[in-house]
Amino acid sequence: MGVEKIVGFVLETNVSLKSVSLDPKDGNFELNGLSIANPKGFTSENAMELEKVRLEADIKSLFSNEPFIKLVN
């Protein structure tokens, strides 16, 4: 998935994601089963494991150099 590759590249670690839901009309996203691995040298496997993340974004801005995220919850 694109989200895994982009976030993994930015954070320089492995990222996994079970599913993504998108409502393009309203700019609502839902990320399900997000796991971000710890970099080498940490004792625990993952830095973060989130069951569900909701995002609201300005859809047009996602295709620009400065994406605008209105809400993360």
Secondary structure, DSSP 4 states (H G I P E B T S, - for coil): -HHHHHHHHHHTS-EE-SEEEEETTTTEEEEEEEEEEPPTT-SSSEEEEEEEEEEEE-GGGGGSSS--EEEE-
